């Protein structure tokens, strides 16, 4: 669900404006799944969109890479629910549109904090006895 909600961080007008350069960008863009994380963390929202070749699947792959890094660094577990995915995607979409020149990692990091749970708290929730 997050995949459907994370996309669209570039407005339709921007996409149409960049349509002419789209084929060139795709030809010059390597597979983003193989992009080293140290390069990915330095990309702005707009740069990441361009680097994805304006491809929603590649864009989401970038977001997933950054989310995994952020969650690991913060000791956070991301819930594997549709609700959490929707919340995460909406956060990414809203914050990315506010400022396309901000780092994508910063947006993803805030989204991870917004929907994630500290691992100690998540472990306690999983082992807690159900309340009657």
TORKOLNU-427949 format. One line per 8 residues: for each residue z, y negated, x of N, C-alpha, C. Coordinates in Angstrom, 1 decimal. Atoms other than C-alpha are relative to their C-alpha. Layout:
BEGIN
Z:Y:X:Z:Y:X:Z:Y:X | ...
//
This chain:
BEGIN
0.0:1.2:0.8:0.0:0.0:0.0:0.0:-1.3:0.9 | -0.1:1.2:-0.9:0.8:-2.4:2.9:-1.4:-0.3:0.5 | 1.4:0.2:-0.5:-2.8:-1.9:4.1:-0.8:-0.9:-1.0 | 0.7:0.8:0.9:-4.1:-3.4:0.9:0.5:-1.4:-0.1 | -0.6:1.3:0.1:-1.7:-6.3:1.0:-0.1:-0.8:1.3 | 0.1:0.7:-1.3:-2.0:-7.1:4.7:-1.3:-0.7:0.2 | 1.4:0.5:-0.2:-5.7:-7.8:4.5:-0.1:-1.3:-0.8 | 0.2:1.3:0.7:-7.1:-11.1:3.3:0.7:-1.1:0.6
-0.7:1.1:-0.6:-5.2:-13.3:5.7:-0.9:-1.1:0.4 | 1.0:1.0:-0.3:-8.4:-15.1:6.3:-0.6:-0.4:-1.4 | 0.6:0.4:1.3:-9.7:-17.1:3.3:-1.4:0.4:-0.1 | 1.4:-0.3:0.2:-13.0:-16.3:1.7:-0.9:-1.1:0.6 | 0.8:1.1:-0.6:-14.3:-19.7:2.9:-0.1:0.3:1.5 | 0.1:-0.3:-1.5:-13.4:-18.8:6.5:-0.9:1.2:0.2 | 0.8:-1.2:-0.2:-15.0:-15.4:6.1:-1.5:-0.3:-0.2 | 1.4:0.4:0.2:-18.2:-16.9:4.7:-0.5:-0.9:1.2
0.4:0.9:-1.1:-18.2:-19.6:7.4:-0.3:0.8:1.3 | 0.2:-0.8:-1.2:-17.9:-16.9:10.1:-1.0:1.1:-0.1 | 0.9:-1.2:0.3:-20.4:-14.5:8.5:-1.1:0.1:1.0 | 1.1:0.0:-0.9:-23.2:-15.5:10.9:0.5:0.6:1.4 | -0.5:-0.5:-1.3:-21.0:-14.6:14.0:0.6:1.3:-0.2 | -0.7:-1.2:0.2:-19.6:-11.5:12.4:-0.7:1.2:0.8 | 0.7:-1.1:-0.7:-22.3:-9.1:13.8:0.2:-0.1:1.5 | -0.2:0.2:-1.5:-21.9:-10.6:17.3:1.4:0.4:0.3
-1.4:-0.3:-0.3:-18.1:-10.3:17.1:0.2:1.5:0.0 | -0.2:-1.4:0.1:-18.3:-6.7:16.0:-0.7:0.7:1.2 | 0.6:-0.6:-1.2:-20.7:-5.9:18.9:0.8:-0.2:1.2 | -0.8:0.3:-1.2:-18.4:-7.5:21.4:1.4:0.5:0.0 | -1.4:-0.4:0.2:-15.2:-6.0:20.0:0.1:1.5:0.3 | -0.2:-1.4:-0.2:-13.9:-2.8:21.4:1.0:0.5:-1.1 | -0.9:-0.6:1.0:-11.8:-0.4:19.3:1.4:-0.6:0.2 | -1.3:0.7:-0.1:-8.6:-2.3:18.5:1.1:1.0:0.0
-1.1:-1.0:-0.1:-6.6:0.9:18.1:0.3:0.3:1.5 | -0.3:-0.3:-1.4:-7.0:1.3:21.9:0.4:-1.3:0.7 | -0.4:1.3:-0.7:-6.1:-2.4:22.6:1.4:0.1:0.5 | -1.3:-0.1:-0.6:-3.2:-2.5:25.0:0.9:-1.0:-0.8 | -1.0:0.8:0.8:-0.1:-3.8:23.2:0.3:-1.3:0.7 | -0.2:1.2:-0.7:0.4:-6.4:25.9:-1.0:-1.1:-0.3 | 1.1:0.9:0.4:-2.9:-8.0:24.9:0.2:-0.4:-1.5 | -0.1:0.2:1.4:-2.2:-7.6:21.2:1.1:-1.0:-0.3
-1.1:0.9:0.3:1.1:-9.4:21.3:-0.3:-1.5:0.2 | 0.3:1.3:-0.3:-0.5:-12.5:22.6:-1.1:-0.6:-0.9 | 1.0:0.4:0.9:-3.1:-12.8:19.8:0.6:-0.8:-1.1 | -0.4:0.7:1.2:-2.8:-15.4:17.1:-0.5:0.8:-1.2 | 0.5:-0.6:1.2:-3.4:-14.4:13.5:-1.5:0.0:0.0 | 1.4:0.2:0.0:-6.9:-15.8:13.7:-0.7:0.8:1.1 | 0.6:-0.7:-1.1:-7.7:-14.3:17.1:0.0:1.5:-0.3 | -0.1:-1.4:0.3:-6.5:-10.9:15.9:-1.1:0.4:-1.1
1.0:-0.3:1.0:-8.7:-11.1:12.8:-1.4:0.0:0.6 | 1.3:0.0:-0.7:-11.7:-12.0:15.0:-0.2:1.3:0.9 | 0.0:-1.1:-0.9:-10.8:-9.2:17.5:-0.2:1.3:-0.8 | 0.1:-1.2:0.8:-10.7:-6.7:14.6:-1.5:0.1:-0.5 | 1.4:0.0:0.5:-14.4:-7.6:13.9:0.0:-0.3:-1.5 | -0.2:0.3:1.4:-13.1:-8.8:10.5:-0.1:1.3:-0.8 | -0.1:-1.3:0.7:-12.5:-5.2:9.6:1.4:0.3:-0.4 | -1.3:-0.2:0.6:-9.6:-4.5:7.3:0.8:1.1:0.6
-0.7:-1.1:-0.5:-8.8:-1.1:8.7:0.4:-0.2:1.5 | -0.4:0.3:-1.3:-8.8:-2.3:12.3:1.1:-1.1:0.0 | -1.1:1.0:0.1:-6.7:-5.3:11.3:1.3:0.7:-0.3 | -1.2:-0.7:0.4:-4.2:-3.0:9.6:0.6:0.8:1.2 | -0.4:-0.8:-1.1:-4.1:-0.8:12.7:0.7:-0.9:1.0 | -0.7:1.0:-0.9:-3.1:-3.9:14.8:1.4:-0.3:-0.6 | -1.3:0.3:0.6:-0.4:-4.7:12.3:1.0:1.1:0.2 | -0.8:-1.1:-0.2:0.9:-1.2:12.5:0.5:0.2:1.4
-0.4:-0.1:-1.4:1.0:-1.2:16.3:1.1:-1.0:0.2 | -1.0:1.1:-0.2:3.0:-4.5:16.2:1.2:0.3:-0.7 | -1.2:-0.3:0.8:5.3:-3.3:13.5:0.8:1.1:0.7 | -0.8:-1.0:-0.8:6.2:-0.2:15.5:0.7:-0.5:1.2 | -0.6:0.7:-1.1:6.9:-2.3:18.5:1.2:-0.8:-0.4 | -1.0:0.8:0.5:9.0:-4.7:16.6:1.2:0.8:-0.5 | -1.1:-0.8:0.5:11.0:-2.0:14.8:0.7:0.7:1.1 | -0.7:-0.6:-1.2:11.7:-0.2:18.1:0.8:-1.0:0.7
-0.8:1.0:-0.7:12.8:-3.4:19.8:1.2:-0.4:-0.7 | -1.1:0.5:0.8:15.1:-4.3:17.0:0.9:1.1:-0.5 | -0.9:-1.1:0.5:16.5:-0.9:16.2:0.0:0.1:-1.5 | 0.2:0.1:1.5:15.1:-1.1:12.7:-0.9:1.2:-0.4 | 0.8:-1.0:0.6:13.8:1.7:10.5:-0.7:-0.6:-1.2 | 0.8:0.6:1.1:11.0:0.7:8.1:0.0:1.1:-1.1 | 0.0:-1.0:1.1:11.4:2.4:4.7:-1.4:0.4:-0.3 | 1.3:-0.5:0.4:8.5:4.6:3.7:-0.1:0.1:-1.5
0.2:0.0:1.5:8.2:3.5:0.1:-1.1:-1.0:-0.3 | 1.0:0.9:0.5:5.6:1.8:-1.9:0.5:-1.5:-0.1 | -0.6:1.3:0.2:8.0:-1.1:-2.7:0.1:-0.7:1.4 | -0.2:0.6:-1.3:8.7:-1.7:1.0:-1.4:-0.4:0.6 | 1.3:0.3:-0.4:5.0:-1.5:1.8:-0.6:-1.3:-0.6 | 0.5:1.2:0.8:4.2:-4.1:-0.9:0.7:-1.2:0.5 | -0.8:1.2:-0.5:7.0:-6.4:0.3:-0.5:-0.4:1.4 | 0.5:0.2:-1.3:5.8:-6.0:3.9:-1.3:-0.7:0.0
1.4:0.5:0.0:2.2:-6.7:3.1:0.0:-1.4:-0.6 | -0.1:1.3:0.6:3.0:-9.7:0.9:0.5:-1.0:1.0 | -0.6:0.9:-1.0:5.1:-11.2:3.7:-1.0:-0.4:1.0 | 1.1:0.2:-1.0:2.3:-10.7:6.2:-1.1:-1.0:-0.5 | 1.1:0.8:0.6:-0.3:-12.2:3.9:0.5:-1.5:-0.2 | -0.4:1.3:0.3:1.8:-15.2:2.9:0.2:-0.8:1.3 | -0.3:0.7:-1.2:3.0:-16.1:6.4:-1.2:-0.2:0.9 | 1.2:0.2:-0.7:-0.4:-15.6:8.0:-0.8:-1.1:-0.5
0.7:1.1:0.5:-2.0:-18.0:5.7:0.6:-1.3:0.3 | -0.6:1.3:-0.3:0.5:-20.7:6.4:-0.5:-0.6:1.3 | 0.4:0.6:-1.3:-0.5:-21.0:10.0:-0.8:1.1:0.8 | 0.8:-1.1:-0.7:-3.4:-18.8:11.4:0.1:-0.2:1.5 | -0.1:0.2:-1.5:-2.7:-20.2:14.9:1.3:0.5:0.5 | -1.3:-0.6:-0.5:0.8:-18.6:15.1:-0.3:1.5:0.5 | 0.1:-1.4:-0.5:1.2:-15.3:16.9:0.1:1.0:-1.1 | -0.1:-1.0:1.0:0.5:-12.3:14.8:1.3:0.8:0.2
-1.2:-0.8:-0.3:3.4:-10.5:16.5:1.2:-0.7:-0.7 | -1.1:0.8:0.6:5.8:-13.3:15.2:0.0:0.3:-1.5 | 0.1:-0.3:1.4:4.6:-12.7:11.7:0.4:1.4:-0.4 | -0.4:-1.4:0.2:4.9:-9.0:11.9:1.5:0.3:0.3 | -1.4:-0.2:-0.3:8.3:-9.2:13.5:0.9:-0.5:-1.1 | -0.8:0.6:1.1:9.6:-11.4:10.7:-0.1:1.0:-1.2 | 0.1:-1.0:1.2:8.2:-8.9:8.1:0.8:1.2:0.3 | -0.8:-1.2:-0.3:9.9:-6.0:9.9:1.5:-0.3:-0.3
-1.4:0.3:0.3:13.2:-7.8:9.7:0.2:-0.2:-1.5 | -0.1:0.2:1.4:12.6:-8.7:6.1:0.1:1.3:-0.8 | -0.1:-1.3:0.8:12.0:-5.1:4.9:0.7:1.1:0.7 | -0.6:-1.1:-0.7:13.6:-3.0:7.6:1.5:0.1:-0.2 | -1.5:-0.3:0.0:17.1:-1.5:7.9:0.4:0.3:1.4 | -0.5:-0.4:-1.3:19.1:-1.3:11.0:0.2:1.5:0.0 | 0.0:-1.4:-0.1:19.0:2.3:12.2:1.4:0.6:-0.3 | -1.4:-0.5:0.3:22.8:2.8:12.1:0.3:-0.1:-1.5
-0.2:0.1:1.5:22.9:1.5:8.5:-0.9:1.0:-0.7 | 0.9:-1.0:0.6:19.9:3.7:7.6:0.6:1.4:0.1 | -0.6:-1.3:-0.2:21.6:6.7:9.1:1.2:0.2:-0.9 | -1.2:-0.1:0.8:24.8:6.0:7.2:-0.4:0.2:-1.5 | 0.5:-0.1:1.4:22.9:5.6:3.9:-0.5:1.4:-0.2 | 0.5:-1.3:0.1:21.2:8.9:4.5:1.0:1.1:-0.1 | -1.0:-1.0:0.0:24.4:10.8:5.1:1.1:-0.2:-1.0 | -1.0:0.3:1.0:26.5:9.1:2.5:-0.1:0.9:-1.2
-0.1:-0.9:1.2:27.6:11.3:-0.5:-0.4:-0.8:-1.2 | 0.4:0.8:1.2:26.0:10.3:-3.8:1.2:-0.4:-0.8 | -1.1:0.5:0.8:28.3:8.2:-5.9:-0.1:0.6:-1.4 | 0.0:-0.6:1.4:29.4:9.6:-9.3:0.3:-1.1:-1.0
//
